[in-house]
Amino acid sequence: MTLRESRSSHSTLKAIITYIMAALAVTISHAGVLDAYIQSAVQTNAALSTLRTYQRVGELEGQRLAAQVSAPQVSLIANAMVAPIVSYDGKIPVLIVNPLGSNRYIGYDGAASNGGQFLGMVNVSKQFFTSTVSEANRATIQSQRGQLQVAIDRGVHDLEKAVVDRYLVCLQDKVQWMYADSAITLISDQIRVMESLAAAGIVRESDVALVNLERKSFVVQRAAFASALRRDVADFKVLCGLLETDSVIVDAVDIRSNQAIGSSQYLASFTADSLAAVTTFEAFKTRYVPQVSGFANAGVNAVNVATITSRFGMSLGVNITMNLYDGAQAGLEEIKVHEQLLTISANARLLQTRLAEQIMRTTQEIVDCEQRLDLLNATVEESVRAVAVIRKEMASGQAIAPEYVRMLRVLSTYKKDAAVLRVDLLGLKNTLNYLNW
């Protein structure tokens, strides 16, 4: 082997190793690379923030209902009113601002106004035997909180999948850019070798021009992949709630399939809905529980200013309310809740069946994808060896540029397909983990 052939072979080996390393880069695992992005997306998501606000509002509403039922209600009432009249009991009409009584007068009827009112009292009321109502209210608030928590958990789960899927789109763009860039490096190195061979008359100048055109086609592809990467990274920032000036590191990830679980968390929503239907019915039944409340007031209640000092007093009493008949609404409500529970149960069974089918189908797709990837990897290895042979033959004038360009295109296509398939495999595993929740 001549010195020129030795340098050409060394350069070829270096370029091919660079090309292979670009392929291996996507299989390296960077644990936790997505955690920060997922956390940012969860914290800045408007829908999740609204659900958490509803939870806090529900807790405050529960406290308000508890206070309404169990705490004594204290109020202050104050009122001052006069009903002036013009009295004709004497020879001369007289204006009386706060009359005690008159036989002949112009003004409001004394039986209706009493001549006025001077009222100031404190009222206290308290409900008794409220444990049933309090428990029903508490259960209702808890069931509503449970429904909101299920919605939050599902929202976080959906958002995690969306972030990973969008990240994989960015990763696919980057991988394709890497392959285009490594192909440019490989071809550029070959052009330098061919220029030396053309100067020695071993290869034609047209062969060098043909290979250079192929390099330019990869430059165009690299620019397209770079543009797609910038666009998809911008969309990824929006999804994660990142600023336009924030940087996004698109590194390779390794997504492993979760093991099958016994009970799916997707069924939690049906459990929460069933509990909400039952607690709503229990709250409805409290209207048939006798309601007992006591009241008391103390203060002044007078109709004339002159008698205010002797009109201080108090009163107290008990109210009892009991529903005797309302058209059998309780029975109708029970039938309605029963129908709701049957529907919820049927929907839960249907979801279980569909989840099992989707999990089975996605698992098979993963197996098929892995098999295709193995075949593609084997084809890539054969193509790499073929390109190396052609490069060596070109150095000795035994091969022509069109053969090299054709084989390089084949290798590039296989490598790009393998890279895309690897990312597709990660996407399938992400989908399986999403279903296996």
C-alpha positions in Angstrom: 0.0 0.0 0.0 1.3 3.4 -1.0 1.6 6.4 1.4 -1.3 8.1 -0.5 -3.5 4.9 -0.2 -2.6 4.6 3.5 -3.7 8.2 4.1 -6.8 7.7 2.1 -7.7 4.6 4.0 -7.1 6.3 7.4 -9.2 9.3 6.3 -12.0 6.9 5.2 -12.0 5.0 8.5 -12.1 8.3 10.5 -15.1 9.6 8.5 -17.0 6.3 8.7 -16.4 6.1 12.5 -17.7 9.7 12.8 -20.8 8.7 10.8 -21.4 5.6 13.0 -21.0 7.7 16.2 -23.7 9.9 14.9 -26.0 6.9 14.8 -25.0 5.7 18.2 -25.6 9.1 19.8 -29.4 8.6 19.8 -29.1 5.4 21.9 -27.3 7.0 24.8 -29.6 7.4 27.8 -29.7 10.7 29.6 -31.9 10.0 32.7 -34.0 12.8 33.8 -33.4 15.0 30.8 -37.1 15.6 30.5 -38.0 16.0 34.2 -37.4 19.7 34.2 -39.4 20.3 31.1 -42.3 18.2 32.4 -42.2 20.0 35.7 -42.3 23.4 34.0 -45.2 22.4 31.8 -47.2 21.2 34.8 -46.5 24.3 36.8 -47.4 26.7 33.9 -50.4 24.9 32.5 -53.5 27.1 32.7 -56.0 24.2 32.8 -54.3 22.5 35.7 -54.0 25.8 37.5 -57.7 26.3 37.2 -58.5 22.9 38.6 -56.2 23.5 41.6 -58.1 26.8 42.2 -61.4 24.9 42.1 -60.0 22.6 44.7 -59.1 25.4 47.0 -62.5 27.1 46.4 -64.2 23.8 47.2 -62.3 23.5 50.5 -63.4 27.0 51.5 -67.0 26.3 50.5 -66.9 23.2 52.8 -65.8 25.4 55.6 -68.5 27.9 54.9 -71.2 25.2 54.9 -69.9 23.7 58.1 -70.1 27.2 59.7 -73.6 27.7 58.4 -74.9 24.5 59.9 -73.0 24.2 63.2 -72.1 27.8 64.2 -74.6 30.1 65.9 -75.8 32.9 63.7 -75.7 36.3 65.5 -77.1 39.5 64.0 -77.9 43.1 65.1 -81.0 44.9 64.0 -81.6 48.6 64.5 -84.5 50.7 63.2 -85.9 54.2 63.9 -89.1 55.4 62.4 -91.8 58.1 63.0 -95.2 58.5 61.4 -96.2 62.1 61.9 -99.9 63.1 61.8 -102.0 66.4 61.8 -104.5 66.1 64.7 -107.9 67.8 64.7 -108.8 66.8 68.3 -108.6 70.4 69.5 -109.8 73.7 68.0 -106.5 74.2 66.2 -104.8 71.6 64.0 -101.6 70.3 65.6 -98.6 68.5 63.9 -97.5 65.5 66.1 -94.3 63.8 65.0 -94.5 60.7 67.1 -98.2 60.4 68.1 -99.5 58.1 70.8 -103.1 58.2 69.5 -105.7 60.6 68.2 -109.4 60.4 67.2 -109.4 62.8 64.3 -106.2 63.2 62.3 -104.6 63.1 58.9 -101.8 60.6 58.5 -101.1 56.8 58.5 -103.6 54.7 60.4 -102.4 54.3 63.9 -103.1 50.6 63.8 -100.7 50.3 60.9 -97.8 52.5 62.0 -98.2 52.8 65.8 -97.0 56.3 65.3 -93.4 55.1 64.9 -90.9 52.4 65.9 -87.7 52.5 67.8 -86.0 49.1 67.5 -82.6 47.8 68.5 -81.9 44.2 69.3 -79.5 41.3 69.0 -80.7 38.1 67.4 -79.1 34.7 68.0 -80.2 31.5 66.2 -78.7 28.0 66.3 -79.5 24.7 64.5 -79.5 21.5 66.6 -79.0 17.9 65.7 -77.0 18.8 62.6 -74.7 15.8 62.4 -76.5 14.2 59.5 -76.5 17.4 57.4 -72.9 18.2 58.3 -71.7 14.7 57.3 -73.6 14.9 54.0 -72.1 18.3 53.2 -68.6 17.0 54.2 -69.0 13.9 52.0 -70.2 16.0 49.1 -67.2 18.4 49.3 -64.8 15.5 49.6 -66.3 13.7 46.5 -66.0 17.0 44.5 -62.4 17.3 45.6 -61.8 13.7 44.6 -63.2 14.4 41.1 -61.0 17.4 40.8 -57.9 15.5 41.9 -58.6 12.8 39.4 -58.9 15.4 36.7 -55.6 17.0 37.8 -53.9 13.6 37.8 -55.2 12.8 34.4 -54.2 16.3 33.1 -50.7 15.8 34.4 -50.5 12.4 32.8 -51.7 13.7 29.5 -49.3 16.6 29.7 -46.4 14.3 30.4 -47.1 12.3 27.3 -47.5 15.5 25.2 -44.2 16.9 26.4 -42.4 13.6 25.6 -44.0 13.3 22.2 -43.1 16.9 21.3 -39.6 16.4 22.6 -39.2 13.3 20.4 -40.2 15.3 17.4 -37.4 17.7 18.2 -35.0 14.8 18.8 -36.0 13.4 15.4 -35.2 16.7 13.7 -31.8 16.8 15.5 -31.0 13.2 14.6 -31.7 13.9 10.9 -29.7 17.1 11.1 -26.8 15.1 12.6 -26.9 12.5 9.8 -26.9 15.2 7.2 -24.0 16.9 8.9 -22.0 13.7 9.3 -22.7 12.9 5.6 -21.3 16.3 4.6 -18.2 15.6 6.7 -17.8 12.2 5.0 -18.3 13.6 1.5 -16.1 16.6 2.1 -13.2 14.3 3.2 -13.7 12.2 0.2 -13.7 15.3 -2.1 -10.3 16.3 -0.7 -9.0 12.8 -1.5 -10.5 12.9 -4.9 -9.0 16.3 -5.7 -5.6 14.8 -4.9 -6.3 11.8 -7.2 -7.6 14.1 -9.9 -4.4 16.1 -9.8 -2.5 12.8 -10.3 -4.8 11.9 -13.2 -6.3 8.8 -11.4 -9.9 10.2 -11.3 -11.7 12.6 -13.6 -12.6 16.2 -12.7 -16.2 15.4 -13.6 -16.2 12.7 -10.8 -15.1 15.3 -8.3 -17.8 17.7 -9.5 -20.5 15.0 -9.2 -19.5 14.1 -5.6 -19.4 17.9 -4.8 -23.0 18.2 -6.1 -24.0 15.4 -3.8 -22.4 17.2 -0.9 -24.5 20.3 -1.7 -27.7 18.3 -1.7 -26.9 17.2 1.8 -26.2 20.8 2.7 -29.7 21.7 1.6 -31.1 18.8 3.6 -29.2 19.9 6.7 -30.6 23.4 6.4 -34.2 22.0 6.1 -33.7 19.9 9.2 -32.2 22.8 11.1 -35.3 24.9 10.2 -37.6 22.2 11.3 -35.7 21.8 14.6 -36.0 25.5 15.3 -39.7 25.5 14.6 -40.4 22.4 16.7 -38.3 23.6 19.6 -40.3 26.9 19.6 -43.5 24.8 19.9 -41.9 22.8 22.6 -41.1 25.9 24.6 -44.8 27.0 24.3 -46.0 23.7 25.6 -43.6 23.7 28.5 -44.3 27.4 29.4 -40.7 28.4 28.7 -39.7 31.9 27.6 -38.5 32.5 24.0 -35.1 33.3 25.3 -34.8 30.0 27.3 -32.5 27.4 25.9 -33.7 23.9 25.2 -31.2 21.0 25.3 -32.3 18.2 22.9 -30.3 15.2 24.1 -31.0 11.5 23.5 -33.3 9.7 25.9 -34.0 6.1 26.7 -37.6 5.3 27.4 -38.3 2.0 28.9 -41.7 0.3 28.8 -43.6 0.1 32.1 -44.7 -3.3 33.4 -48.4 -4.1 33.1 -50.4 -3.0 36.2 -53.3 -4.7 37.8 -55.7 -1.7 38.2 -55.6 1.2 35.7 -55.7 4.7 37.1 -58.0 5.6 34.2 -60.7 3.9 36.2 -60.3 6.4 39.1 -62.6 8.8 37.3 -65.4 6.3 37.3 -64.9 5.6 41.0 -65.0 9.3 41.7 -68.1 9.8 39.6 -69.9 6.9 41.4 -69.0 8.4 44.8 -70.2 11.8 43.7 -73.6 10.3 42.6 -74.0 8.5 45.9 -73.0 11.5 48.1 -75.4 13.8 46.1 -78.2 11.4 46.8 -77.3 11.3 50.5 -77.3 15.1 50.6 -80.7 15.1 48.9 -82.1 12.8 51.7 -81.2 15.3 54.4 -84.2 17.4 53.4 -86.3 14.7 55.0 -84.5 14.9 58.3 -86.4 17.0 60.9 -84.7 20.4 61.3 -84.7 21.9 64.8 -83.4 25.4 65.6 -83.6 27.7 68.5 -83.7 31.5 68.5 -83.4 34.3 71.0 -83.3 38.1 70.8 -82.9 40.9 73.3 -83.0 44.7 73.1 -85.5 47.5 72.9 -88.7 47.7 70.9 -90.8 50.8 71.4 -93.3 52.9 69.4 -92.8 56.2 71.2 -89.7 58.0 72.3 -91.2 58.6 75.7 -91.5 54.9 76.5 -88.1 53.7 75.2 -86.5 53.3 78.6 -89.3 50.9 79.7 -89.4 48.8 76.6 -86.3 46.7 77.0 -87.0 43.0 76.9 -86.2 39.6 75.3 -87.8 36.6 73.6 -86.8 33.1 72.7 -88.3 30.0 71.0 -87.8 26.9 69.0 -88.5 26.1 65.3 -89.2 22.6 64.0 -89.5 21.8 60.3 -90.3 18.4 58.9 -91.1 17.3 55.3 -94.2 15.1 55.3 -94.9 14.7 51.6 -93.3 16.0 48.3 -94.7 13.8 45.6 -92.3 10.8 46.3 -89.2 12.8 45.1 -86.9 10.6 47.1 -87.9 7.5 45.2 -87.4 9.2 41.9 -84.0 10.5 42.9 -83.0 7.0 44.0 -84.0 5.6 40.6 -82.0 8.4 38.9 -78.9 7.6 40.9 -79.2 3.9 40.2 -79.3 4.6 36.5 -76.3 6.8 36.8 -74.3 4.1 38.6 -75.2 1.5 35.9 -74.0 3.8 33.2 -70.8 4.6 35.0 -70.1 0.9 35.5 -70.8 0.0 31.9 -68.5 2.8 30.7 -65.7 1.6 33.1 -65.9 -2.0 31.6 -65.9 -0.6 28.1 -62.8 1.5 28.8 -61.0 -1.6 30.4 -61.7 -3.5 27.2 -60.4 -0.8 24.9 -57.3 -0.2 27.1 -56.5 -3.9 26.9 -56.8 -3.9 23.1 -54.7 -0.7 22.7 -52.0 -2.1 25.0 -51.9 -5.3 23.1 -51.7 -3.5 19.7 -49.0 -1.1 20.9 -47.0 -3.9 22.4 -47.0 -5.7 19.1 -46.1 -2.5 17.2 -43.1 -2.2 19.5 -42.0 -5.8 18.7 -42.4 -5.2 15.0 -40.5 -1.9 15.2 -37.6 -3.5 17.1 -37.4 -6.2 14.4 -37.4 -3.7 11.6 -34.7 -1.7 13.4 -32.5 -4.8 13.8 -32.8 -5.4 10.0 -32.1 -1.8 9.2 -29.0 -1.8 11.5 -27.7 -4.9 9.8 -28.3 -3.2 6.4 -26.5 0.0 7.6 -23.5 -2.1 8.6 -23.3 -3.8 5.2 -23.8 -0.4 3.5 -20.9 1.1 5.6 -18.6 -1.7 4.5 -19.7 -1.3 0.9 -19.0 2.5 1.0 -15.6 1.8 2.5 -14.7 -0.7 -0.3 -15.9 1.8 -3.0 -13.8 4.6 -1.5 -10.7 2.3 -1.5 -11.4 1.3 -5.1 -11.8 5.0 -6.1 -8.4 5.7 -4.6 -6.9 3.2 -6.9 -9.1 4.2 -9.9 -11.1 0.9 -9.9 -14.5 2.6 -9.1 -16.2 5.7 -10.6 -18.0 8.5 -8.8 -21.5 7.6 -9.8 -21.2 4.3 -8.0 -19.9 6.1 -4.9 -22.7 8.6 -5.0 -25.4 6.0 -5.5 -24.0 3.9 -2.6 -23.7 7.0 -0.4 -27.3 7.8 -1.1 -28.4 4.3 -0.2 -26.3 4.4 3.0 -27.7 7.9 3.9 -31.3 6.6 3.3 -30.8 3.6 5.5 -29.2 5.6 8.3 -31.9 8.2 8.2 -34.6 5.5 8.2 -32.9 3.8 11.2 -32.7 7.1 13.1 -36.3 7.9 12.5 -37.3 4.4 13.4 -35.4 4.6 16.7 -37.4 7.8 17.6 -40.6 6.1 16.5 -39.8 3.2 18.8 -39.4 5.7 21.7 -42.7 7.2 20.8 -44.4 3.8 20.9 -42.9 3.1 24.3 -44.1 6.4 25.5 -47.6 5.6 24.2 -47.5 2.2 25.9 -46.5 3.8 29.2 -49.3 6.3 28.8 -51.8 3.4 28.3 -50.2 1.3 31.1 -51.0 3.9 33.8 
